[in-house]
Structures are given as C-alpha cells and as structure tokens.
Amino acid sequence: MTASSLPLAALFTLCTLSCQLRADDLRPIPLKSAITQVQPMTGIVLWADNESVTKAPIQLEYSYLNYREIVSPSGEYDWRALDELLTQVASRKHQLILRWYDTYVGKSTGIPESIVKQSGYETTVGKSEGKKTEFPDWSHPALQQFAIDFFSKYAERYDRDPRIAYLQVGFGLWSEYHIYDGPMKLGKTFPSLEYQRKFANHVNTQLQQTPWMISVDAAGDWSPFASDRDLLTLSFGVFDDSFNHAKHAKENEPNWNSLRRDRWKTSPTGGEFSFFEKADQSKALNPRGPHGVSFEEQAKKFHISFMIGDDQMRFQKPDRVRSAGLACGYRFRVTRFESSSSESVIEIENTGIAPIYYDAYPTVNGVRASNSLRGLLPDERKAFKVASGGQVPKLTIACDRLVPGQSIEFDADLQ
C-alpha cells in the first residue's frame, strides 16, 4: 500500500508523527556567554578583616580561629564566633577558608582553659621570632582526645555548610606543621607521629563534604605523611604559605612532590604569597613575579585553586587582581549545546588549571543533569544529557555549595 492509497485520516496521523519525530531531533542552540568574574571557590584571597573585602574582585576570604574562641573555660562549646564570621562573609557573597590553630607566634595558647587546667598538663613558654609564645602539651591525653572530639563536633555542624569553601588543619606554629623557631619537642610541644596519624584519619573520616588541607611542610621529618603510604591515600589537599619565593623550587617543591604531586586532581591546592622578602608581596602579581616567574606560570605548574594575597589590593589595581584570580582553579567552556522539545545534550570543557571540588550540574530550564562537573580535569571534555529542552532552552550550572549571590559562569560561542 502506498501513502497515496491511505485513508485521509491515516495519512494525517502519519504526517503528524513524522513531523513530531523531526521536531524532537536535537538541533544546535546558539549560545554566547563569557566568564567575567572570578569563579566561586577560586582566586586571590583576602583576610576577612581586610577593609577591601567589600570591593575587591574576590570570591574567598580567609581567617584563623583558635579552639579557645569556641570552647569556654568550663568546657562548653559555643560556636557563635564562627557563625558570626560566616554570616559576615556570606553577606558579601563570599565563602571562607578557615584554619584552626593551637600555637601562634607572640600569643597565648589556643588550647581551651578546660584542658590547660587539668592535672599534669604543662604549657611550654618559649621565644619564637623573638616573641614570648605559649606551646601546648601534646603529651597530655586530655588534649589528644579534645582535638578528636572537636573535629567530630565541627564536622557535624559545618561539613555541609556552603559558607565554608575549604578547611585547613595542622599543628605547630600557625598550624603549618613546623616549629622552626622555638621549643620543638616531638610528643610534647608537637604531637607524636602516632597521634598525627590518628588525627589525620579521624578528620578524613569526619569530613565527607568539605575539602580539608594541610601545609606542604607536613612532608618534613616531624610528620609521618611523606613516608606513610596509607596517609598519602587520604583526601587532603595542600597549602603552601611561602608560594613563589626565591628558593621555592629548592625548598618547597620537594615537599609538594613528597605529598604526591598529582593530589590536585582530587583535592584542592593553594597557599599564600611568601613574606621572605618585601618583593615577594609587592611584586607577587607583577608580569614576571618577584623572581622572574609570573604568578600565572606558578599557579598552572601547581594547579592552584586559590592564593592568599591580603596586601595585593595595595600593590595592584583591581583588574590585575581579577585577572590573577581568573587564572586559578576551574574554568568551563560549553562546546556543544543541542536540544529537542524534551531533551538537551551539552558538552563542557575545563579550560582552567584545576577541577572543581564540589558537585556542579549543567542545568536546562531548572532541570539538572544526572552527572556532575566535579573532577573534570584541565583540557578534558564531558557530555551531559538533561531531560529538558524546548525552543529557547536556558542553560546554567547549578551548585548547592554556593552562597546566595554566587554563580558559576561559562564561556560559549556557539552559532
């Protein structure tokens, strides 16, 4: 039977089905978009008390906190200091990088009084950088248990809090895994290797969402990380607080290598511009940096997602701080966008230098893809299917780890 011999009603039905099939074929969707702002969870970072945080082209702020600010002399937990800080940071449409510390040059101990006053606990007082500094007693069982309990409580309350981008932990001066100036006594002013293993495994177990980071100085002899294969499999990222100084390749880079150089593929890397020389700060973002290598080159070499540069708004114009921030972390480019009446196919490439470390979903008309951009490495592409389309579909990238006012942008130039 030919089409011409079909009854009129049947012919109409056949035509309608054929038209619907053609209408439901995927068709290219024109799309033009450009990344204009530093992307969430990346870029140059200012301290939360820097007066420039409200106007600087940043997405991240940084702050230290010590345990005594949360735990009262009687041992009660009161998280208001952290909650107030997070509220302030989020009100500026930013997220926080938080570091807990127990020892800070020139300051009293950060260990709660409820631990310090226990029988047998001995605070060590010594000079560090010429300043009177208190060092904790890591030989005491109460302090060892306190640190374990503290991070259990912290994780329960804040692990899924979008106001926190990354958490930094550690021991020694500024929690940077060293006491290079002062009474360094393993098992006393600094935790034993055995306890450090226990602590790292505990934090890794408790934090299921928030990436946690340790100093690259944890590769030193006073820490078990570099020689312990099991510890090296943990999901910690690393931060380098003397980034791009004159002897970085000789003194810092070996630590990066010891802690597994490809760690950036699954965990964030970052740090702070060096303070060894004045030029390390004042020329940090100069075209050739302070020592002949630009920040962009160094950032790409180490796959940096963020870099603390609290003084950079004094030394550089906002556009330079923005361009440096844009050179950090992930950067997405849409290379394909096709839709039918009920479905879309998107292809996205990461043109940045690191992946995004949280789930982020290509989304069409509010409907998310089932798979995520998380872990998409530089120069890699990934295809996504979304159960939504239409004549004028709207493509966005959704991420539950953002605070109100943040968004993930993308580049696109599709005709």
N, C-alpha and C positions, 0 to 999 in steps of 0.2 A: 504494500500500500504506500503510495506516495503522499507527501504533505498536501498536495492539491486535492487528493481524494478524501482527506479527513473532513469530518463534520466541522462546521464553523466554530462551535464551542470548544471542541478538542484542539483545533488549530490555535485558538486564542490562548488556551491553557498552556500549550507547548511553547508558544511565543513568550508568554509571561514568565515561565520557568527559565527559559533561555536568557531572557533579559535580567532576571534575578541573579543567575549564575554569573553573568558578565558584570553585573553591578557589584557582586560580592568578591570579585577578583581584587587582589591587592593592587593598589595604584600608588605611585610616588606622591608624597605630600611635600610641597615646598616648605622650606623651613630656614629661616635666618635667625641666628642668635649669636651673642658674643659674651664671653666672660669679662666682666668689667670690674668686679670686686674680688678681693682675696677670699678664697673659699673657706667655709667653716672647718674648724679643727686644723687649720694650717696657717703659715705665715710668720711674720715678725710679731713678737710678743712683748707687751709692756706689763710692768707690775700693776697690780690692781689699785695701788695708791698713787700712781703717776697722774698728774693733772691733765695729761694729754689723752687719757683713755677715751674721753668722750668724742674726740675729733680725729684721732689717728685712724688710718686705714688698716685696721686690725680686726681679727676675729677672736683672738685669745688674750686672756690676762693671766697673770701669774701671782702666786702668793705662797709664802711659807706659813705653816701653823705648827705650834708645838702641842704636845699632849696635855700640858698643864692648862692650856686655854680651853680645854673641853672637860677635863676631869677635875672636880673640886677637891679641896684638901681632905674631905671626908670620903672621897672615892666615888662620888655621884657623877654621872655623865650628864652634861648639859651642852647640846650641840648648837646653841643659839649663835655663838661666834661664827661658826661655819655657815649656818643658814643665812645669817645677815649678809655675810660676804657674798654668798652665791646669789642672793636676791639682788644685790647691787650690781654684780657683774652681768646677770641676765637682763637687768633693766637697760643695760647699754647694748643689748643684742649680742653679747659676747659669751664665751664659755671660759671656764677656769682650768688652768693647770695647777694642781695642788701638790705641795711637798710637805710631808710631815718630818719633823726633826726632833732630836733629843739634845744635840750639842751645837752651840753657835758661838763663834769667837766673841769674847768680851761679854758674854751673857751668863746668867744663872742657868741651871739645868732646866730642860724642858720636861723632865720626868715629874709626874704628879706628886704632890706632897704626901698623899696617902701611901705611896710606895717608898719615898725617900725616908719617911719617919719610921719605917719598920725596923725591927731589931736586926742588927748585923749589916744593915745597908750602909755603905761608906761612899760618900761623894768625894771625888778627887778634884782638888783645886790646883790648877796649873796655869802657866803662861802659854798663850798661843798668839802668835803675831804680836807679841808684846803686851797682850791684854789678859787680865785675870779672867779665866774661863773655868766653868764647872763641867766635869765629866761624870757620866753615870757609872753605876756599879753593875756591870753586866754579869757579874758572878752571882748576883742575888736571885734566887728562884722567883721571888715576887715580881721583879722587873721582867724576867723572861716570860712569865705567864701573862703579865699585864699586856705586853706587846701582842701576844697571840690573841688575847681576848679583845683588845682594842680593835684590831682589824677585822675580827668577826663582827663586832657591832657596827663598825664603819661600813662594811660591805652590805650588811643587812639593810642599812638605812640609805646608802648613797650609790650602790653599784649601778643602778639603773637611772640615776639622776642625770638628765640631759644637760644640766648646768655645768657638769664636770666633764671635760674632754679627756684628760689624762691624769693619772696619779703617779707621783714619784715617791719612792720609799728608799730607806737606806740607814746606815749607821755612820758614826763619826762626825767630823766637822761638816755642818750643813747637810748631813745625810749623804755625803759624797763618797762613802766607803774609804775614808782615809783619815788619819790624824798625822799629817805630815809635820805639824809643828805643835808639840805638846806631849803629854804623857801617854804614848801609845803602848798599851798592855793588853795583848790578846787574851780574852777571857775575863778581863776586868773593866778597863775603860772602853773596850771594844769587844763585841760578842765573840765567843769561841766559834771555830769553824763548824762544829757540830750544830750549835744553835742557829747559825746563819742558814744552814741547810734546812732546818726545821721551819724557820721563819719564812723562807722563800717558798717552800712547798705549801705552807699554810696560806699565804697571800694568793698564790696561784690558784688554790682551790676555792678560796672565798670570792674572788673577783671573777665573775663569769661574763661580765659585760664591759667593764671599764678597763682599757689597756693600762697596765702598770709598768713602771720603768725604773731602772737602776742606773747608777753612774757607771761610765766606762772604767772608772777606777776600781770597780769590783773585779777587774781582771788581775789585780795585784796579789801579792803573796799572803796578805792578811785576809783574803777571801777565798772560798772554795770553788767559785764559779768556773774559772778557766780550766781547772783540772777535773771537774766533775761532769761526766757526760750526761748524767741524769738531770742535773741542774740546767745544763745547756739546752735541754729539750723543753724547759718551761717557757711560757708565753710572754716573758718580759721583753720590753723594749729598752733602749739605752739612751742616756743623755750625756752630753759632753760639755762641761762647763768652762772649757778653755778652747772653744772652737776657733780654728784658723789662726792660732798664734804662730810665731816664727818657727818653733820646733815641733809643730803639730805632727808632721809625718814621722818624726823620730820617736816622739814621746807619747802621743795619744793614739795614733793609728794602730800600733801594735795591740793596744787594748781592744780596739774595735775588732781586730782580727781574732783575738783570743776568745771573745764572747760570741763568735760566729758572725762573720761578715754579712751573710745573707739574711740575717734576722729581720731586716726591714721588710721583707716580703710578707710577713705575718704580724709584725709588731712595730710600733712607731719608733722613729729615731729623731732626736732633736738635741737641744742644748742651749748654750748661752755664749755670746761673743766673749772672747778672752779679755782678762783685765791685766795680763802680764805687763803690757806696755800701753802707754796712753794712746798710741796709734791703733792698737787693737780695737778700741772703741771708736775713736774719732774717724778712722778710715775703714771701718768694717764694711761699709757699703760703697766705698769708692770703686771706680771701674776696675782697678787692679787690687783691690783689697788693701790690707795693711802690709802684706809681704809678697806682693806680686801675683796673687791668685784671687780672682773675684769670688764674691760670695756665691754667685750662681754656679761657678765651677765646683766649688767645695760642696755646696748643697747637693748637686747632682751626684758627685762622687760618693757621698754617704747617704743619699736618698732621704734627705732631711724633710720632715713634715713641718717643723716649727723651729724658731730660733729666738731666744730671749734677747732683746736688744733695747733695754729700758731707756738708754740715752739717745737712741737713734733719731728721735724727733727733734733733738737739739742740734744734731750734726747734719741731718739730711732733710730735704723737702718731702712733703707727704707723697708726691708722685714716686719718688725713689723708694720710699718705704713700701709703698703699694707694689711696685714692680718686683722688689725683692720678695715680698710675701707671695706674689703670684708665681714665683719660681719655686716655691716649696710645695711638697705634697702632690696630691692628685690634680688632674685637670681633664675634664671629659669633653669629647667631641662626638657629636652624632654624625655618623657616616651613612646612615640609611634610615629612612622613616617612610613606611608604606602602610596603608590602611584599606580595609574594606568596610562594609557597613557594620561589621561586628567584631573586627579583629585588627590589631596592628602588629607590625614587626619593626623592631628598632635594632639598629646596630650601633654600639658605642665603643669608642677607642679611648684609652687613657693616654693622653699626651703629656702627662706630668712626670714626676720623678719618683713617685711612691704611690702605693694604693691607698684607698680609703679604708679605715679600720673599723667602720661600723656599717651595718646594712643600709643600703640606699637603693631604691627601686625605681626604674623607669616607670612612669605612670601616665596613662592616657585617660583624659576626662575623669580623673579621680580614681581610676582602676589601676592597681599595681600589677606589675609583672610578678610571677611566682619566684623568680630568681633575682639575685642581688648583684650590685656592682662591687660589693665588698671583696677585696683581694684581687681585683683586676690590676695586673701589673703594667708598668710603663710599656707603651707600644703594643700592648695586647688589645684585641677587639673581642667583643662578646655580643651575641644576638639574643634578643628578648622577644617573647610573644606576650601580648596583652589582650585580654578579652574585651576590648572596646575599640571603636573606630568612629566612622561617620564621615561626613563631607568635610568638616573643618575640625579635626581632632586636635586637642590641646595636649602637648607633651610637657611633662615636668619630671623632676626627680624628687621622690619623697624619702624622707629620713626621719625616723622617730627620735633620733638623738640630737635634734636641733632645738634651740630655744625660740620663742616667738620673735619674728623679725628676721630670722636667718633663712637662707635658701641656698640650694646648690644650683649653680648656673652651668651652662654648657655652651660650647661653640657649635655652630652649624652653618652650612652654606649649601643648602640643597635646593635645586631649581625644580 
